[in-house]
Amino acid sequence: MKEVSKLMDYRPDIKVIDATLRDGGLVNEFRFSDDFVKALYNANLRAGVDYMEFGYKGDKEMFDEDKFGPCKFCDDDYIRSIVGDNNTDLKIAVMADVGRCNYKRDIHDRSECPIDLIRVATYLHQIPTAVDMIEDAKSKGYEVSCNIMAISNARETDAKVALEILGKSPVDVFYIVDSFGALYPEQIARVADLYGEVAAKYGKKLGMHAHNNQQLAFANTIEAVGDGVDWLDATYAGMGRGAGNCAMELLLGFLKNPKYNVYPVIQFIEKYMPLVREAGAVWGYDFQYLMTGLLNQHPRTAIEFTKQGRKDYSEFYKEILAQE
């Protein structure tokens, strides 16, 4: 049984990361107004959030700048236009996706850059490149985390090998990523034990990034808290790809640390999130995302189902069942 103190008390080591611009950007092509981003930055400051993820370091040779907003690329000058010198306790993060960024060119030395944390995202088969990216970011002076995606599809033996490789790297944090929203709290507990054993061996921290396909993003995140995971991702109003993510308002309401204040989050959501939905962004739990979560599949088919405005859920279920 979990220690009650881990849920009733607070741990000063816990860090909350706002991923609204990055994961949320996947549902609106990262087209956030400067007013939205500045207001989000200020809300995070007032709420006591530890890190704000601005988006991706996308490779401009791979992605057309005209098709995306600035948070797809996170140029240093763009981030500075929002945060200035950022003389605050809120740290700035970006995600570098293996195979989709030119990290040697586009991630500059920390001394020249407003970014504090580089979040390397990788699949298991990309671990060697991920390690090179981690080493590159560390040599440039950054904090570095590694998000191992689609862990629900991984063999335990493969995950152990990958964690051992990462443990020997200079990465600071391993992330459990339930990319398909397929895991249940009991499974999160077992995965956290697996990750935690390697993290303890190499002196690393653990993080959790959950998706809400089965309405378990919040439940899985607080399960992870009870299992000793310290770095927790969330987004305002749960905004994120497909079914979305653990909601910031739920997470800050749960955490007992007096440094966190949920009220600025509520204020921001009230003022800004309806405007994002009115502009056409769609996210959140729905039957099609439940189905891909149940079948442990990537939600791309459910996202396309949503874009087409389909409502024939039973037919969709048969289609994706045939892909098993």
C-alpha positions in Angstrom: 0.0 0.0 0.0 1.2 3.5 -0.8 2.5 5.6 2.0 -0.3 8.0 3.0 2.3 10.7 3.7 3.2 10.8 0.0 -0.3 11.9 -0.8 -1.2 14.0 2.3 2.1 15.9 2.6 4.1 17.7 0.0 7.6 16.9 -1.3 9.8 20.0 -2.0 11.4 18.0 -4.9 8.2 18.1 -6.9 8.4 20.2 -10.1 5.3 21.1 -12.2 5.8 21.6 -15.9 3.3 23.5 -18.0 3.1 21.8 -21.5 0.2 23.8 -22.8 2.0 25.5 -25.7 3.8 22.3 -26.8 1.2 19.6 -26.4 -1.7 22.0 -26.9 0.0 23.4 -30.0 -0.5 20.1 -31.7 -4.2 20.8 -32.0 -4.0 24.3 -33.5 -0.7 24.2 -35.4 0.9 26.2 -32.6 -1.0 29.3 -33.6 -1.1 31.1 -30.3 -1.3 34.9 -30.1 1.4 36.8 -28.3 -1.3 38.0 -25.9 -2.2 34.4 -25.1 1.4 33.3 -24.5 2.2 36.4 -22.4 -0.9 35.8 -20.3 0.0 32.1 -19.9 3.5 33.1 -18.8 2.1 35.5 -16.2 -0.4 32.9 -15.0 2.4 30.3 -14.5 4.4 32.9 -12.5 1.5 33.6 -10.2 0.6 29.9 -9.9 4.1 28.9 -8.8 4.6 26.6 -11.8 8.3 25.5 -12.1 8.8 25.2 -15.8 6.9 26.5 -18.9 7.5 24.6 -22.1 7.3 26.9 -25.0 7.0 24.3 -27.8 9.3 22.4 -30.1 12.7 23.1 -31.7 11.3 22.1 -35.1 13.7 21.9 -38.0 12.8 24.6 -40.5 14.1 22.5 -43.3 11.5 19.9 -42.5 8.6 22.1 -41.4 7.2 25.0 -43.4 7.2 28.1 -41.2 4.2 29.5 -43.0 2.1 26.5 -41.8 2.9 26.8 -38.1 3.0 29.4 -35.3 6.3 30.3 -33.6 6.0 27.7 -30.8 6.8 25.0 -33.4 10.3 26.4 -33.7 10.9 28.3 -30.4 13.5 30.8 -31.8 15.4 32.5 -29.0 14.3 35.9 -30.1 10.6 34.8 -30.0 10.9 33.5 -26.5 12.7 36.7 -25.4 9.8 38.7 -26.9 7.6 37.1 -24.3 9.7 36.6 -21.2 12.4 39.3 -21.6 15.3 38.4 -19.4 13.0 36.1 -17.3 14.4 37.2 -14.0 12.0 34.9 -12.2 11.9 31.5 -10.6 9.9 30.1 -13.6 12.2 28.2 -15.9 11.8 27.9 -19.7 11.7 24.6 -21.5 11.5 23.4 -25.1 11.2 19.9 -26.6 13.7 18.5 -29.1 12.1 15.6 -31.0 14.6 13.0 -32.2 14.7 13.1 -36.0 12.6 16.3 -36.2 15.1 19.0 -35.1 18.6 20.2 -36.0 19.9 20.3 -32.4 23.5 21.0 -33.3 22.5 24.1 -35.3 19.3 25.4 -33.6 20.1 24.8 -29.9 22.6 27.4 -28.9 24.8 27.7 -25.9 22.8 28.2 -22.7 24.7 31.5 -22.0 23.2 33.0 -25.2 19.7 31.6 -24.8 16.6 32.2 -22.7 16.0 28.4 -22.4 16.8 26.5 -19.2 15.7 22.9 -20.0 15.9 20.8 -23.1 13.3 18.0 -23.2 14.5 15.2 -25.6 11.7 13.1 -26.9 12.5 9.7 -28.3 11.2 6.3 -29.1 13.1 3.2 -27.9 14.7 2.5 -31.3 16.1 6.1 -31.4 18.0 5.9 -28.1 21.5 6.3 -29.5 20.5 9.6 -31.2 18.7 10.7 -28.0 21.9 10.1 -26.0 23.9 12.3 -28.5 21.3 15.0 -28.2 21.4 14.8 -24.4 25.2 15.0 -24.4 25.1 18.0 -26.8 22.6 19.9 -24.7 24.5 19.1 -21.5 27.7 20.4 -23.1 25.9 23.6 -23.9 24.9 24.1 -20.3 21.3 23.0 -20.1 19.2 20.9 -17.8 18.1 17.9 -19.8 15.2 15.5 -19.5 14.3 12.5 -21.8 10.8 11.5 -22.6 10.6 7.9 -23.7 7.4 7.8 -25.8 4.9 5.0 -26.3 6.1 3.1 -23.3 2.8 1.1 -23.2 4.0 -0.6 -26.4 7.5 -1.5 -25.2 8.8 -4.8 -24.0 10.0 -4.6 -20.4 13.4 -6.0 -21.4 13.8 -3.3 -24.1 12.8 -0.6 -21.6 15.4 -1.8 -19.1 18.1 -1.7 -21.7 17.1 1.8 -22.8 17.0 3.1 -19.2 20.4 1.6 -18.5 21.8 3.4 -21.5 20.2 6.7 -20.5 21.3 6.2 -16.9 24.9 6.3 -18.1 24.2 9.5 -20.0 24.3 13.0 -18.3 20.4 13.3 -18.5 18.8 14.7 -15.4 15.3 13.2 -15.6 13.7 10.1 -17.2 10.0 10.6 -18.2 7.3 8.0 -18.2 5.2 8.9 -21.2 1.8 7.2 -21.7 1.6 8.4 -25.3 -1.6 6.5 -26.1 -3.4 7.0 -22.8 -3.5 3.2 -22.6 -2.1 2.6 -19.1 -4.0 2.2 -15.8 -2.8 3.3 -12.3 -1.7 -0.2 -11.4 0.5 -0.3 -14.5 1.9 3.1 -13.8 3.0 1.9 -10.4 4.9 -1.0 -12.0 6.5 1.2 -14.6 7.5 3.7 -11.9 9.1 0.9 -10.0 11.1 -0.2 -13.1 12.1 3.4 -13.9 12.8 4.2 -10.2 15.2 1.3 -9.8 17.4 2.6 -12.6 17.0 6.2 -11.6 18.1 5.4 -8.1 21.1 3.5 -9.4 22.3 6.5 -11.5 21.0 9.4 -9.4 18.3 10.5 -11.8 14.8 12.0 -11.3 11.6 10.7 -12.6 8.9 12.5 -14.6 5.3 11.7 -15.7 3.5 12.8 -18.9 0.0 11.4 -19.2 -2.7 11.4 -21.9 -6.4 11.3 -21.2 -7.8 8.8 -23.7 -9.4 6.8 -20.9 -9.9 9.8 -18.6 -7.0 8.6 -16.5 -4.4 11.3 -17.1 -4.9 13.0 -13.7 -5.4 9.6 -11.9 -2.2 8.3 -13.5 -0.3 11.4 -12.6 -1.2 11.4 -8.9 -0.5 7.6 -8.9 3.0 8.5 -10.1 3.3 11.1 -7.3 2.6 8.4 -4.8 5.2 6.2 -6.5 7.9 8.8 -6.0 7.8 10.6 -9.4 8.8 14.2 -8.9 8.4 15.9 -12.3 4.8 16.3 -13.4 3.5 17.5 -16.7 0.1 19.2 -17.1 -1.7 21.6 -19.4 -4.3 24.3 -18.8 -7.8 22.8 -19.3 -6.0 19.6 -20.3 -5.3 21.1 -23.8 -3.2 18.6 -25.8 -3.1 16.2 -28.7 -6.3 14.2 -29.1 -7.8 13.5 -25.7 -5.5 16.0 -24.1 -3.4 15.8 -20.9 -3.5 15.9 -17.2 -5.2 19.2 -16.4 -3.2 21.8 -14.6 -6.1 22.9 -12.5 -6.6 19.4 -11.2 -2.9 18.8 -10.5 -2.4 22.1 -8.6 -5.6 21.5 -6.7 -4.2 18.1 -5.6 -0.6 19.1 -4.7 -0.3 20.2 -1.1 2.7 22.4 -1.6 1.8 26.0 -0.5 4.0 27.4 -3.3 1.3 26.4 -5.8 -1.8 28.5 -6.3 -4.7 27.2 -8.5 -6.6 30.5 -8.7 -4.5 32.2 -11.5 -4.9 29.0 -13.6 -8.7 29.2 -13.2 -8.6 32.9 -14.2 -6.6 32.2 -17.3 -8.8 29.3 -18.3 -11.9 31.4 -17.9 -10.6 34.2 -20.1 -8.6 32.5 -22.7 -9.5 28.8 -23.3 -13.0 29.5 -24.7 -11.4 31.7 -27.3 -9.0 28.9 -28.3 -12.0 26.5 -28.7 -14.0 29.2 -30.6 -11.0 29.5 -33.0 -11.4 25.8 -33.9 -9.1 23.9 -31.6 -10.5 20.6 -30.6 -9.3 18.3 -27.8 -10.5 16.3 -24.9 -12.0 12.9 -24.0 -14.3 11.4 -26.6 -15.3 7.9 -27.7 -12.8 7.7 -30.5 -9.9 8.4 -28.2 -11.3 5.9 -25.6 -11.2 3.3 -28.4 -7.5 3.9 -29.4 -6.6 4.0 -25.7 -8.3 0.7 -25.0 -6.5 -0.9 -28.0 -3.2 0.7 -27.1 -2.9 2.4 -30.5 -1.6 5.8 -31.5 -4.5 8.3 -31.6 -3.8 9.4 -35.2 -6.8 7.5 -36.5 -9.0 9.0 -33.9 -7.7 12.5 -34.7 -8.5 12.0 -38.3 -12.0 10.7 -37.3 -12.5 13.9 -35.4 -11.3 16.1 -38.2 -13.8 14.5 -40.6 -16.6 15.1 -38.2 -17.6 11.4 -38.1 -20.0 10.1 -35.5 -20.1 6.4 -36.5 -18.2 5.3 -33.5 -19.1 1.6 -33.8 -17.9 1.5 -37.4 -14.7 3.3 -36.4 -14.1 0.7 -33.6 -14.4 -2.1 -36.2 -11.9 -0.3 -38.4 -9.2 0.1 -35.8 -9.9 -3.4 -34.4 -9.0 -4.7 -37.8 -5.6 -3.0 -37.5 -4.7 -5.1 -34.4 
